[in-house]
Amino acid sequence: MLLPNILLTGTPGVGKTTLGKELASRSGLKYINVGDLAQEGQLYNGYDEEYDCPILDEDRVVDELENQMREGGTIVDYHGCDFFPERWFHIVFVLRTDNSVLYKRLETRGYGEKKLKDNIQCEIFQVLYEEAIASYKEEIVHQLPSNKPEDLEDNINQILKWIEQWVKDHNT
């Protein structure tokens, strides 16, 4: 049976991981957090002193994911999306969070002042939505609100309906 590949993207702290894990649990699709994948496989090519974090080796990540993406049925969670091959995804969801909510979430994670400010600006200027629109066909890119617990449930239900319809359309 053919199953879709889904990309969850958005600024750090918008709820991609929470949504992705719950969606995988309810849909039976595989869940891949690119940050975890990179950490496990040491898929880095340096360290960013300014942001105090490793630099992702995007080519190695793509190589690592290629076979799984070809099989289908995968939910990928990452805050960037412009390096993934366009052919991988059937739909892209960009999670969006109000700045005040996002600020509190990132502050709780212990983000430093510069990292906090840059991520909030990224959300204000819709940087990841613009990146998604530039990287994929506009008709497969959708924004979802992610501010409160009810949003999570609404988003899960909306995506589950989309998956169900996609499966019907591609397996008859």
Backbone torsions as a table, in degrees:
resi	resn	phi	psi	omega
1	MET	NA	134.0	176.2
2	LEU	-75.3	135.4	176.8
3	LEU	-128.5	147.0	-175.9
4	PRO	-79.3	157.9	169.6
5	ASN	-104.0	135.1	-175.9
6	ILE	-123.9	135.6	173.9
7	LEU	-108.1	127.4	171.6
8	LEU	-107.7	120.0	-179.0
9	THR	-135.5	171.0	-178.0
10	GLY	146.5	167.7	179.6
11	THR	-56.1	145.0	174.1
12	PRO	-51.2	137.0	177.5
13	GLY	95.1	-2.2	-178.0
14	VAL	-82.1	-11.8	176.3
15	GLY	109.0	20.5	-179.4
16	LYS	-60.8	-46.2	-175.8
17	THR	-67.5	-44.1	178.1
18	THR	-59.4	-47.6	179.5
19	LEU	-64.6	-46.9	-176.6
20	GLY	-61.1	-45.0	-179.5
21	LYS	-65.4	-43.8	-179.5
22	GLU	-67.8	-39.8	178.5
23	LEU	-63.1	-43.4	178.3
24	ALA	-62.8	-42.9	-179.8
25	SER	-60.5	-41.6	-176.3
26	ARG	-85.2	-24.3	-174.3
27	SER	-100.6	-21.1	-175.0
28	GLY	83.7	0.9	176.3
29	LEU	-75.7	157.5	176.7
30	LYS	-77.7	145.4	178.5
31	TYR	-115.0	130.0	176.7
32	ILE	-128.6	119.5	172.6
33	ASN	-94.6	114.3	-174.7
34	VAL	-62.2	-34.9	177.4
35	GLY	-61.7	-43.3	178.0
36	ASP	-67.3	-43.2	178.6
37	LEU	-57.7	-45.3	-179.3
38	ALA	-64.5	-40.6	-179.8
39	GLN	-65.7	-46.0	-179.3
40	GLU	-62.1	-41.5	-177.1
41	GLY	-95.8	4.2	-176.0
42	GLN	50.0	51.0	-177.5
43	LEU	-88.3	61.4	-176.8
44	TYR	-123.8	158.0	173.7
45	ASN	-135.3	48.7	177.1
46	GLY	135.5	-174.7	-178.9
47	TYR	-136.5	134.5	178.9
48	ASP	-94.3	104.1	-177.7
49	GLU	-64.4	-38.3	-176.6
50	GLU	-61.6	-42.8	-178.8
51	TYR	-99.0	-2.0	177.2
52	ASP	56.5	51.2	178.6
53	CYS	-154.7	156.9	178.7
54	PRO	-69.7	155.7	177.9
55	ILE	-97.7	123.3	-178.0
56	LEU	-66.4	134.4	172.4
57	ASP	-90.6	93.8	-171.6
58	GLU	-61.3	-37.4	179.6
59	ASP	-63.4	-42.6	179.4
60	ARG	-67.1	-35.1	177.0
61	VAL	-63.5	-46.1	179.0
62	VAL	-60.3	-45.3	178.1
63	ASP	-59.2	-42.8	-178.1
64	GLU	-63.8	-36.2	-174.8
65	LEU	-91.1	-16.1	-169.7
66	GLU	-49.7	-51.8	-176.4
67	ASN	-64.0	-43.4	178.8
68	GLN	-62.3	-39.3	-178.7
69	MET	-69.3	-35.0	178.3
70	ARG	-64.2	-37.6	178.9
71	GLU	-66.6	-32.3	-178.7
72	GLY	87.9	175.4	177.9
73	GLY	74.3	33.8	-175.8
74	THR	-123.3	136.7	172.8
75	ILE	-104.9	120.1	179.3
76	VAL	-108.1	133.1	-178.1
77	ASP	-119.5	116.1	173.9
78	TYR	-160.3	151.5	-177.5
79	HIS	-81.9	-6.5	173.2
80	GLY	-118.6	160.6	-179.9
81	CYS	-146.1	-5.0	-172.1
82	ASP	-76.8	-8.0	-179.9
83	PHE	-101.6	-9.6	177.0
84	PHE	-76.6	140.2	176.5
85	PRO	-60.7	135.9	-178.1
86	GLU	-57.3	-35.2	-176.2
87	ARG	-65.7	-15.1	-176.3
88	TRP	-68.8	-36.1	-166.6
89	PHE	-110.9	138.9	176.8
90	HIS	-92.3	-23.3	178.1
91	ILE	-156.4	148.8	-179.1
92	VAL	-128.4	126.2	176.5
93	PHE	-112.1	124.5	176.9
94	VAL	-103.9	113.7	178.7
95	LEU	-80.8	138.9	-178.6
96	ARG	-126.2	139.1	-178.3
97	THR	-133.8	140.5	176.2
98	ASP	-58.8	143.8	-174.6
99	ASN	-57.9	-40.9	-178.1
100	SER	-66.0	-39.4	177.9
101	VAL	-66.4	-46.0	-178.8
102	LEU	-62.9	-42.6	180.0
103	TYR	-56.2	-46.9	-179.8
104	LYS	-62.6	-41.8	180.0
105	ARG	-62.7	-44.3	-177.8
106	LEU	-72.0	-35.5	177.4
107	GLU	-62.5	-41.0	178.2
108	THR	-61.7	-32.0	178.3
109	ARG	-76.1	-8.0	179.1
110	GLY	84.1	23.5	177.9
111	TYR	-63.5	138.9	175.4
112	GLY	-70.9	167.7	-174.6
113	GLU	-57.5	-46.2	-178.5
114	LYS	-64.5	-45.7	-179.5
115	LYS	-63.3	-40.5	176.8
116	LEU	-59.6	-53.2	-176.6
117	LYS	-60.7	-45.8	-178.3
118	ASP	-64.3	-40.5	179.4
119	ASN	-69.2	-38.0	177.0
120	ILE	-65.3	-42.4	176.8
121	GLN	-62.5	-39.0	177.4
122	CYS	-57.4	-42.4	179.5
123	GLU	-71.0	-44.3	179.8
124	ILE	-57.0	-45.6	-175.4
125	PHE	-89.4	10.2	176.1
126	GLN	53.5	37.2	-175.4
127	VAL	-56.7	-44.9	-176.6
128	LEU	-75.4	-30.2	173.8
129	TYR	-66.1	-45.1	178.6
130	GLU	-61.8	-40.1	178.5
131	GLU	-63.1	-41.2	179.4
132	ALA	-65.7	-43.3	179.5
133	ILE	-63.5	-37.1	-180.0
134	ALA	-75.0	-23.8	-173.8
135	SER	-97.5	-21.5	-174.9
136	TYR	-134.5	163.3	175.9
137	LYS	-60.0	133.4	-174.8
138	GLU	-56.5	-33.2	-176.7
139	GLU	-70.5	-14.0	177.4
140	ILE	-99.8	-1.5	-178.6
141	VAL	-99.7	124.5	-177.8
142	HIS	-131.4	140.6	176.1
143	GLN	-96.1	140.5	177.5
144	LEU	-128.8	135.7	176.8
145	PRO	-73.7	144.5	-179.3
146	SER	-144.4	69.1	-176.3
147	ASN	-110.9	-33.3	-173.6
148	LYS	-138.9	164.4	-177.5
149	PRO	-53.7	-36.4	179.7
150	GLU	-63.0	-33.0	178.2
151	ASP	-61.4	-40.6	179.9
152	LEU	-58.8	-49.6	-179.1
153	GLU	-63.0	-43.5	178.4
154	ASP	-61.0	-44.4	-178.9
155	ASN	-64.5	-42.7	178.5
156	ILE	-59.9	-48.5	-178.9
157	ASN	-62.5	-41.5	179.2
158	GLN	-63.1	-44.5	-178.9
159	ILE	-70.1	-38.9	177.5
160	LEU	-60.6	-40.0	176.6
161	LYS	-63.1	-42.4	179.2
162	TRP	-62.0	-45.2	179.8
163	ILE	-59.2	-47.6	-178.9
164	GLU	-57.5	-44.7	179.9
165	GLN	-67.1	-41.6	179.9
166	TRP	-60.6	-45.7	-179.1
167	VAL	-61.1	-44.5	177.7
168	LYS	-59.5	-46.9	-175.5
169	ASP	-67.1	-28.2	-173.1
170	HIS	-107.6	4.5	-178.5
171	ASN	-130.8	27.1	179.5
172	THR	-113.0	NA	NA
